[in-house]
Amino acid sequence: MVQVDDVSGTSTLDLIVTTTTGEILTLDVPDHIPFHPLNVRSRPGVPVHGFSASSGIFVHEQSRVYRQVLGMPLLVTFEFFNVVYQVKQEHQQYKVEMRLGTSGQRSIFQKIYDKPGIYTEEVYIPYSPGYYTVSVRLRTMHGLVHYDIFHFGHNVNYADNLFWLAILPFFAAAILLLLCINTTDTIQHSDTQLPTQIGGTT
């Protein structure tokens, strides 16, 4: 079985070959074909997915790059296309669903669109901190399913913000105390010099 993906992280496609003896080989493509989600072939037995397909979906680069997300919302930019719609301009429905992993029981987003295009949606993650794989699925009105995946970390390094949240009030209190002490010393120094100056003038 042969699969195609960017394994080495060089923004070019690699061939992943599995043999009947259990070996897994990664081969560089000599022509250095640029990576694009529509060029990836990572799962056998699915409908044609790529530039040669009549429809498809892929996540844009700004959402595909691995990142740490703090808080609940997650912004995802994706694009889906349909050659039939561009030719006939007929009314169709496209169901886009996002899942954590591939399980339908962990669906975090569902929406129906009436035409292809580029969309940015705000998705909320109702689960505990961790590393997640999001599957973005497109189902056309004819039942064809296309998908793309990306990875992100959800509230993994939240302890870093808690550290600064605990330390900053102490720094602010220390600065205020220093300012108050300097102001008190200045006032006391002025009070001790004032009678001498008055006595000298009289």
C-alpha positions as CSV (number, residue, x, y, z in Angstrom):
1,M,0.0,0.0,0.0
2,V,1.3,3.5,-0.9
3,Q,0.3,6.7,0.8
4,V,1.3,10.3,0.1
5,D,1.9,13.0,2.7
6,D,4.5,15.4,4.0
7,V,6.3,13.2,6.6
8,S,9.7,15.0,6.8
9,G,8.2,18.5,7.3
10,T,9.9,20.0,4.2
11,S,6.6,21.2,2.6
12,T,7.0,18.6,-0.1
13,L,5.3,15.2,-0.6
14,D,6.8,11.9,0.5
15,L,5.8,8.4,-0.4
16,I,4.9,6.1,2.6
17,V,5.2,2.4,1.5
18,T,4.1,-0.5,3.6
19,T,5.1,-4.1,2.6
20,T,3.6,-7.5,3.3
21,T,6.5,-8.2,5.7
22,G,5.5,-5.3,8.0
23,E,8.1,-2.8,6.9
24,I,7.3,0.9,6.5
25,L,9.4,2.9,4.1
26,T,9.5,6.7,3.5
27,L,10.7,7.8,0.1
28,D,11.4,11.3,-1.1
29,V,9.8,12.3,-4.4
30,P,12.6,13.3,-6.8
31,D,10.6,16.1,-8.4
32,H,9.9,17.8,-5.0
33,I,6.1,18.1,-5.5
34,P,4.9,21.0,-3.2
35,F,2.6,19.9,-0.3
36,H,-1.1,20.7,-0.5
37,P,-3.9,19.1,1.4
38,L,-5.6,18.0,-1.8
39,N,-2.4,16.1,-2.8
40,V,-2.4,14.0,0.3
41,R,-3.5,10.4,0.2
42,S,-3.4,9.1,3.8
43,R,-6.4,6.7,4.0
44,P,-7.4,4.0,1.5
45,G,-11.0,3.2,0.7
46,V,-12.3,6.8,0.6
47,P,-13.7,8.7,-2.4
48,V,-11.3,10.5,-4.7
49,H,-9.9,13.4,-2.8
50,G,-7.7,15.9,-4.6
51,F,-7.5,18.3,-7.5
52,S,-8.9,15.6,-9.8
53,A,-12.1,15.2,-7.6
54,S,-15.3,17.0,-8.5
55,S,-15.6,18.2,-4.8
56,G,-13.5,18.4,-1.7
57,I,-12.5,20.2,1.4
58,F,-9.2,21.3,3.0
59,V,-8.1,23.4,6.0
60,H,-6.1,26.5,5.2
61,E,-2.5,26.9,6.3
62,Q,-3.1,29.3,9.2
63,S,-5.4,26.8,10.8
64,R,-3.4,23.7,9.8
65,V,-0.1,24.7,11.5
66,Y,0.1,23.2,15.0
67,R,-0.5,25.7,17.7
68,Q,-1.4,26.0,21.4
69,V,-4.9,27.4,22.0
70,L,-5.8,29.0,25.4
71,G,-9.4,29.3,26.3
72,M,-12.5,27.8,24.8
73,P,-12.9,29.1,21.2
74,L,-10.9,27.8,18.2
75,L,-10.8,29.7,14.9
76,V,-10.8,27.4,11.9
77,T,-10.5,28.5,8.3
78,F,-11.4,26.0,5.6
79,E,-12.4,25.9,2.0
80,F,-14.5,23.5,0.0
81,F,-15.3,23.3,-3.7
82,N,-17.7,21.7,-6.1
83,V,-17.1,21.7,-9.8
84,V,-20.8,20.8,-10.5
85,Y,-21.9,23.9,-8.7
86,Q,-19.6,26.1,-10.7
87,V,-20.9,24.7,-14.0
88,K,-24.7,24.5,-13.3
89,Q,-25.0,27.0,-10.5
90,E,-27.8,24.9,-9.0
91,H,-28.9,25.1,-5.4
92,Q,-27.2,22.5,-3.2
93,Q,-26.6,21.8,0.4
94,Y,-23.2,21.1,1.9
95,K,-22.9,19.8,5.5
96,V,-19.6,20.6,7.2
97,E,-18.9,18.8,10.5
98,M,-15.8,18.9,12.8
99,R,-15.0,16.1,15.1
100,L,-12.3,15.4,17.7
101,G,-10.8,12.4,16.1
102,T,-13.2,10.4,13.8
103,S,-15.9,9.5,16.3
104,G,-19.4,10.9,15.5
105,Q,-20.0,11.1,19.3
106,R,-17.4,13.9,19.7
107,S,-18.8,16.3,17.1
108,I,-17.9,19.9,18.0
109,F,-19.3,21.8,15.0
110,Q,-22.0,21.3,12.4
111,K,-23.3,23.7,9.8
112,I,-25.1,23.5,6.4
113,Y,-23.9,25.8,3.6
114,D,-25.6,26.6,0.3
115,K,-22.5,27.3,-1.8
116,P,-18.8,26.5,-1.9
117,G,-16.2,29.0,-0.7
118,I,-13.8,30.0,2.1
119,Y,-15.2,30.2,5.6
120,T,-13.8,30.9,9.0
121,E,-15.8,29.5,11.9
122,E,-15.4,29.8,15.7
123,V,-15.5,26.4,17.3
124,Y,-15.8,25.7,21.1
125,I,-13.9,22.8,22.7
126,P,-16.0,21.5,25.6
127,Y,-13.4,19.0,26.7
128,S,-10.5,18.9,29.2
129,P,-7.0,20.1,28.2
130,G,-5.0,17.9,25.9
131,Y,-3.7,17.3,22.4
132,Y,-6.4,16.8,19.8
133,T,-6.8,15.8,16.2
134,V,-9.7,17.6,14.4
135,S,-11.4,15.9,11.4
136,V,-13.1,18.4,9.1
137,R,-15.7,16.5,7.1
138,L,-17.7,17.6,4.1
139,R,-20.9,15.7,3.0
140,T,-22.5,16.7,-0.3
141,M,-26.1,16.3,-1.2
142,H,-25.2,13.2,-3.1
143,G,-23.7,11.5,-0.1
144,L,-20.0,11.9,-1.0
145,V,-17.8,12.5,2.1
146,H,-14.5,14.3,2.0
147,Y,-12.3,15.2,5.0
148,D,-9.1,16.9,6.1
149,I,-7.4,16.8,9.5
150,F,-5.2,19.1,11.6
151,H,-3.7,19.0,15.1
152,F,-3.6,21.5,18.0
153,G,-3.0,21.7,21.8
154,H,-6.0,22.8,23.9
155,N,-5.1,24.6,27.2
156,V,-2.0,22.5,27.7
157,N,0.2,25.2,29.1
158,Y,-2.4,27.0,31.2
159,A,-0.1,26.7,34.2
160,D,2.2,29.3,32.7
161,N,-0.5,31.9,32.8
162,L,-1.4,30.9,36.4
163,F,2.2,31.6,37.4
164,W,2.1,35.1,36.1
165,L,-1.4,35.6,37.5
166,A,0.0,34.8,41.0
167,I,3.3,36.7,40.7
168,L,2.1,40.0,39.1
169,P,0.0,41.1,42.1
170,F,3.1,40.8,44.4
171,F,5.2,42.9,42.0
172,A,2.4,45.5,41.9
173,A,2.1,45.6,45.7
174,A,5.9,45.9,46.1
175,I,6.1,48.8,43.7
176,L,3.2,50.6,45.5
177,L,5.0,50.1,48.9
178,L,8.2,51.5,47.6
179,L,6.4,54.5,46.2
180,C,4.6,55.0,49.6
181,I,7.9,54.8,51.6
182,N,9.7,57.3,49.3
183,T,6.8,59.7,49.6
184,T,6.7,59.4,53.4
185,D,10.4,60.0,53.7
186,T,10.1,63.1,51.5
187,I,7.3,64.5,53.6
188,Q,9.2,63.9,56.9
189,H,12.3,65.4,55.5
190,S,10.4,68.5,54.5
191,D,8.8,68.8,58.0
192,T,12.1,68.7,59.8
193,Q,13.6,71.5,57.6
194,L,10.6,73.8,57.8
195,P,11.1,75.2,61.5
196,T,14.8,75.8,60.9
197,Q,14.1,77.9,57.8
198,I,11.4,79.9,59.7
199,G,13.7,80.5,62.6
200,G,16.4,81.7,60.4
201,T,14.2,84.3,58.7
202,T,12.9,85.7,62.0
